[in-house]
Amino acid sequence: MELKKSDFYFELPQELIAQVPLEDRSASRLLMLDKETGAISHHIFKEVIDYLHPGDCLVLNNTKVIPARLLGEREGTGAHVEVLLLKRREADVWETLVKPGKKCKPGTRLVFGDGLLRAEVLETVEEGNRLIRFEFDGIFEEVLDKLGEMPLPPYITHKLQDKNRYQTVYAKYDGSAAAPTAGLHFTKELLRQIEEKGVHIAYVTLHVGLGTFRPVKEENVLDHHMHSEYYEVTSEAAELINRTKVSGGRVICVGTTSCRTIESAADESGKVQAKCDNTEIFIYPGYRFKVLDALITNFHLPESTLVMLVSALAGREHVLTAYEEAIREKYRFFSFGDAMFIL
């Protein structure tokens, strides 16, 4: 079977890429898509509660975005350098994306914040990423909090006024290079109402790497290699999800990251295991979902692995038709944009 990247292309007007978050998180728009019939309806996000039933389980990714973008210079030359933390390999060694990379060969020394943080490039790994060892006094997270910036995706050109707006209200565990953006629409109040309705909430953790946003370069989709991301499913979350399935409730993932987490943690019979692991799962049309029944997600980039995942759930034609409708209706796209609920 060949799946072509161009099968997932659509024309997106630049002005529909949301640059700033809405004042009220839950006031975004919500496009409902019936995955069987392709029927579409339009709503406000807070109305999502009307489509959740007692006994359903909402799965949320409680990862926290770290201020992973560091601006510094090469020691000795003063030349500017930008380092993006992707993944912690061991205590003070991180896999990073460095710009300009060509000048940062192994052995290169880097300085950030007038020497508050120093680093040495150790080696070049796959796709030109660099392994860097950091040197500092005190606690790395505190130094990072002082010096780092939120690593907003390249299509967001406005500066973020409040960095909490690129975090979900339930973000808990540091480690992501990008936010699980479908969760940005939830307020604490809306989550409280959802729980009061009898809907269970299971928290899982997947630290989002930039591999999620890496463009698919190969025309044959099956040749694309996903980057590995660390995830964790607690026994409490696994039990809640499995109990929901047994009692006939739906498992509804908030975001593609939650979806990839539970699908990675499930065995062949569809039972979710409590585990910590790395996943490279790539979900595209033809994939059979083992656990997930429905998905709340944002609108994704053309030809991205995320559009492919959504198409695996609802069918490529249904998804592209829904996207055309969203463009006609001037929905806001990508990280700070509107949402869709595929059920």
N, C-alpha and C positions, 0 to 999 in steps of 0.2 A: 504493500500500500504506500502510495506517495501522497504526502500532504504538502502543498506548496505554500510558502510564506505569503505569496501574493493573494492567496485565497482569503487572507484575513486583513486585506487592505481596505481602508475607507478614507474618504476625503474629509479632513476636519478643519474648519475655519479657525485660524489662529486666535481670533477674539473669544472663542468659547473655552479657551484654556484658563481656568480660574487662577487668578494671581494672589488673591487674599481670601482668608476664611470668612464665612459669614459671622456676623455679631452673635447670632443665636445658632449654636451647632445643629439643633434639631429642626431648624427652619429650612434646611435644604429641600430640594425637590426629590421625589422618589418615583421612579418608573417601575411599575409592577409588570413582570413578564411571566406568563404561564408557559412553562417549558414544554408542555405537551401540545398546546394549541397555537402558541405564539401570540395569544391575546395580550394586548397592552392596555394599561390604564395609568393615569397620572395622579400623584398624591403629594402631600408634604411629608417629610421624613417622620415627624412625630406620630403620624397615623400608622406607622409600622405595627404598633401595638394591636391594632384592629385585626391584623392578619396573623398574629401569634396566638396559639391556643394553649389552655392549661394542659400541662403534661409535655409540651414541647421543650426542647433544650437548645438554648442559644449558646454557641461556642465563641468565646472572645479570646483574642491574643493579647496577653498583658505585658508584652515586651515594652521596654522604654527606650526611646531614641536617645543616644548619647550625643553631645555636641562634638561630632566626629570630624569636623573640618578644621584643620590646623593650618594657619598661615605663618610661615617662618622664612628662614634664609639658609643658604649653604654656608657653613663655617669657612671663614677665610675669604670668600668672594663677595658675600653680602647679596648674592643673586636670590631673587624671590623664589619660594617653593611652596606648593600647596600639597598637604598630605590628608588623605581621607582614610580614616580607620575603618577597616572592613570586618576584621575578625581577630579576636584575641587568640593567639596560638599557645602561648604560655605566659607566666606572670607578667613580664614587661615587654614581651615580643608580640607585635601585631602584624597581621597581613594588611597591607595598605595599597592605596592607589596614589601614585605620586605624579605631580605635574610640575615642571617638565621632567618626564621620566628619564630621558636619554642622559641627562647630566648626573643622575643619582645612581651611580654604579656602586657595587658593594665596597664598603670602606668609607663612603661619603659621610661626613658629619653634618648634622642639621641643628639649628638653634631656633627656639620659639620663645616669645615673650621675654626678650632680653636675658635669656639664659635660665629662666624659670624651668624650662623643659629643654633637654638636649636629646639627641638621638643619633644612632648610627645605622646606616643601611647594611644589612647582613647579606641578603642574597635576592636574586630575581627569581620569582616563581611563575606559575602558569599565567598566561595572558599579560605578562609584563608587570604583574603586581610585585611589590617589594616587601620583604620581611624586614621590619625595623625594630631595633631594641631601644627603648626609651630610658633616660636617666633623669631622676628628679629627687627632690627631698619631700618627704611627707606621703600623702595618699594620691595616687594617680588620678582617681575620679575627681578629687577636689582641684587638682591642677588643671585638669581638662575642663572643668566647669568654668574656671577663670579664663582660660585661653581659647577654648574651642567654640566653634559656631555650629548652629544646626545645619546639617547637610541637606539643604533643600534640593529637590530634583532640578536639573538644568533648565527645564521649561518654565520654572518659576523665577521670574527675573526681579520681582519686587522683594525688598528686604522685609523680613518678618518682624513685626513690632513686638509681639509677645511670643516668646519661644514655646510657651505652654500650649499654644494653639496647634503646634505640630506634634502634640502628644494626645493620646486618648485620656479620658478622665480616670480610667482604671489602669493606666500604665504603672508597672511595678518593678520589673527586673531590667536593669541596665544592659544594653547590648546591641541595639539595632542601629544600622546606618540609615534607616528610612522608617517612616511611621507605617503601621498597618492601617491605611487611610480609611477603610470602610468604617472603622470604629470611631472616627473623629466626629460622626454625627450624633453619637449618644451623649446625653447629659446624665448626671447622677440622678436627677429627678425622673427622667424617662426610664432608666434602668430600675429604679425603685418601683415604678408603676408596673413595669413588665413582670417583676418578681411577685408583686402583689396579685397579679392576675393568675399566678400559678405556673408561670413559665420558669423552668430551671435555668441557671446560668453556670456554665462550666468554663473555667479559665485554663487556657493552655499557654505555652510560651514558645514562640519561634522568633529568633533574632534575625531580622530581615537584613540580608546582605544586598549589595548592589546588583548581584547576578539576576535578581528578579526584574530589574529594569534594563539589563543589557539587551541591546537589540539582537534579534535573530539575524545572523548574517547569511546563513546557508539558505538557498532557495528551497531545498528539501528539508522541511521542518524536523524530520527524524534525525538529521545530522547535528542538530543543535545540542550542546552540552550545558546542563544547568549547573550552577555553582552550588557547593554544599552549604547548608545553613543548619545551625544548631537548634534543636527543639527539645522540649520537655513536656511530658504529660504526666501529671501526678496520679496516684491511685484514686484519689477522690474524683478527679475529672473523668478518668476512664470509667469508673463505676457509674457515675451520673449519666454519661453518654450511653453506656451499655444498657443501663436500666431503662432509659428513655426508649431505646430501640425495642427492647423486650415488651414494654407496656404499650407499644403502638404510637408513641409520640414521634414527632419529627426532630431530626437533628439539623439545626439551621446554623451554618457557619457565618460569622461576620468576617468577611474578607477572605481573599485567596490564601493568605498565610495560615489562617485557622484551618481552612479546608485542606491545605497541603500537610499540615501537622497531623490531623486525625487520620487522613488517608495513609500517611506514612507509618503511623503507630498501630494501624489495624492489621490483624492477621487475615488469612484468606477467607475465613468465615465471616469477616466483618466485625469481629470483636476487637475493641480498642484495648491495647496493652499499656500499662503504666511504664514509661521508659524515657531515657535521655539518649539522644542519638543525633547523628547528622543526616540530613536528607538531601537528595538530589532529585526528588520526584518531579517529573515533568508530565503534566496532565494535558492531553490534547484529544480532539475528537477520536472516538473509538475506545477511550478509557471507560471502564466500568467502575462507578463509584461504589465503595464498599460500605461507607457509613453515611455520608452526607445526603440529605434529602432536599435541602434548599439553601440558597446563598444570598447574602446581602453584600453588595460589592459596589465599588465606584466604576466610573467609565474609564476604560483603559486606552493605551496608545495603539494605533494601527500596527498590525503585524507583530504585536508583543506576545510573549508566552502567556500573559494574563488574559488576553482576548481569546487565546486558544483554550485556556482552562474553562472559561465561561462558555465557550462553544461546545466543549465536551459535555457540559451539563444540559444546555438548552438547544443545541443544534446550531450550526453555523448560520443557516439562513434566518432562523428566528432572531439570533443575536444581531446580525448585520441589519436586519429590518428594524429592530428596536433601536439600534444606534442611529440609523437614518432618521427615525422618528424623533429621537432625542436631539439631533442636530437641527431638524426642522423647528422643534419646539424651543430651541436655544437653551438647552440644559447646559450646566457648567461641567467641564470635563477635568479629569485627573485628580491629583491629590486633594486639592481644596474644593473639588467640584461636588456635583450631586451624586445620588446613589441609585442603584437599581436592586430590586428584590426579585430573584428568580425562584419561583416556587411551583 
